[in-house]
Amino acid sequence: MDKATLLDWYRQMVLVRRFEQRSAELYQLGKIGGFLHLYIGQEAVAVGSIGARRKQDHVITAYRDHAHALVVGTDPGALMAELLGKETGISKGRGGSMHMADVAHNYWGGYGIVGGHVPLGTGIALAEQYNGTDAVVLCYMGDGSTNIGYFHESLNLAGVWDLPVIYIVENNQYGMGTAVDRASAVPDISTKALAYGMEPKKVDGMNVIEVYEATRDAIAAIHDGKGPQFLDVITYRYEGHSMGDPLRYRTKEEVAKWREDDPIGVLERYILEKKIAGKETLEDIDQEVEKVIEQAVDFAEKSPFPALDTLFDNIYVEA
Amino acid sequence: MALITMRQAITDALREEMRRDETVFIMGEEVGVWGGSYAVTRGFYDEFGAKRVRDTPISEMAIGGVAVGAAMNGLRPVAEFMTINFAFLALDQLVNHAAKVHYMFGGQIKCPAVFRAPGGSGRQLGATHSHTPDVIFAHFPGLKVVSPGTPYDAKGLLKSAIRTEDPVLFIEHQALYQVRGEVPEGDYVVPIGKSDVKREGDDVTIVAYAQGLQVALEAAKQLAEEGIEAEVVDLRSLRPLDMGPVLDSFRKTFRAVVVEEGWRSYGIGAEVAARLQEEGFDFMDAPVKRVAQLETPLPYSRELEQAALINKDRVVAAVKEIV
């Protein structure tokens, strides 16, 4: 990997983490309502996989969706404004934390119903195949969604129709508070791919370079005519499922153990040990991100709430 | 004008739209090689090929969601649920995704998908296969719900449904496939969200749609022989619901009966009656009557089944109670 790419990945992971930390603070202050699901710990998954996509490739995910937006290039101000329910938000304050989309960047959004977006991603892929393009879809989901009917029906149909879609399971070990082996008859989620004619690939989700390579290879496999792809990306969320999670289902020791493999730390060590860049360069990036976050919060705070007379806007295209 | 069946009218609308617009395609169970379980798409597989007439596995959650996703990304899917009873499995896609993506993402995403679903009762198919659950789907802002009662409306409404940028559930009553009516040659559309007066009269307003329209028209014919002239208003669209022609008629007749094949509780009749008292209270000379399916799972045995369903005699009796 070249230096510029590695430093950019570092910047993106720090951006995601700081964005999430600031969101948590604003939530505690009561400025963000509803549910808030943080991505802290999983940064290498969105950054590495979206790092492998081409511009024409699509991204869709579930409700833990801030990171994917930041990484595809959505303005952090528009995302923070969405969290604060402002008219300048990426979804004009109508979506909130769970429903952010940025179609100009081929990001089709976060979705709040577990698994409900998996057939949507599959349908987006169908449209690309129908039009004869080489674009693919990165369809993200949590480990919990591999137990719902949507998952099985979608993977089966993608297999039957040979659709250009990569199903990326962000396997963070828990569906809310239920561990994978308490929810899935096969604790190795990758084996579910076998039922739909896909290879059961597992990826270290704490290592951004490995995630990148696996995604790059999956895109190439689709172009080689190998059909839809499946990646079981092993990762971990440091925070609760959402804000207010009492975290009774896991130990502090377990969290501490995963933090040893922190995705930002792993990349930082790699950059320093390989002498790709020095500590100062990384600190400069940290400072630069800090400014971006402060500007985003400032923009969001100063933005207006939606006018009440816009309540009925966009129910239909043709009313 | 040709006299054709509603089945033919739907087939013609689909074929003409597919010839007109390459982005229109069909997906569903047995729509291709089989030709459609109600023979609506017979011959389509040969004419348009496997790319545009797509047989799916038995996977309603995927049929619903894949259609939504394809529509979001620029295609115009016509997804068929073999019957509306199976659309319950895709309810989340219809009401939580198709109906909401435009609003929820601030207008960035459009979902011009059509979901066709044969529905209705009266063919001894038993409780799980005999539903007129149209109100469930019509409850949600963002989804358009239409259900034609004549071949003319079926063709024109289906063309509108395919051309609109919004998601539409197009409900076809199974018992109407064989009903014949005048349909002009060539292209025309019937706008979604417009009720229509199907028969004029001054004594009572009968509000109906789909199979209920045919029952209402039979009842009106019998009432006319007895000297009562009923005006029959066809809703055609359940959302958006156009109360204009209903209120215009009510201000003339001061009396109304609402006919629907679904259950009475929380039904179309309840909605129409509530709106009549809200918007037409000064013109109300009698209680608004509702003729609907009796509140039981629909039994198989023929006479029992028919006893639970709406018919001409029940409509006539309801009218006579208030005229």
Interface residues (C-beta under 8 A of the other chain):
Chain A: H58 G89 I90 S91 K92 G93 R94 G95 H99 M100 A101 D102 V103 W108 G109 Y111 I113 G116 H117 V118 P119 L120 G121 T122 G123 I124 A125 L126 A127 E128 Y130 N131 G149 Y150 E153 S154 N156 L157 V160 W161 D313 N314 I315 Y316 V317 E318 A319
Chain B: F25 K51 R54 T56 P57 S59 M61 A62 G64 G65 V66 A67 V68 G69 A70 A71 M72 N73 G74 L75 P77 D92 Q93 N96 H97 V101 H102 Y103 M104 F105 G106 G107 Q108 I109 K110 P112 P141 G142 K144 T164 E165 D166 P240
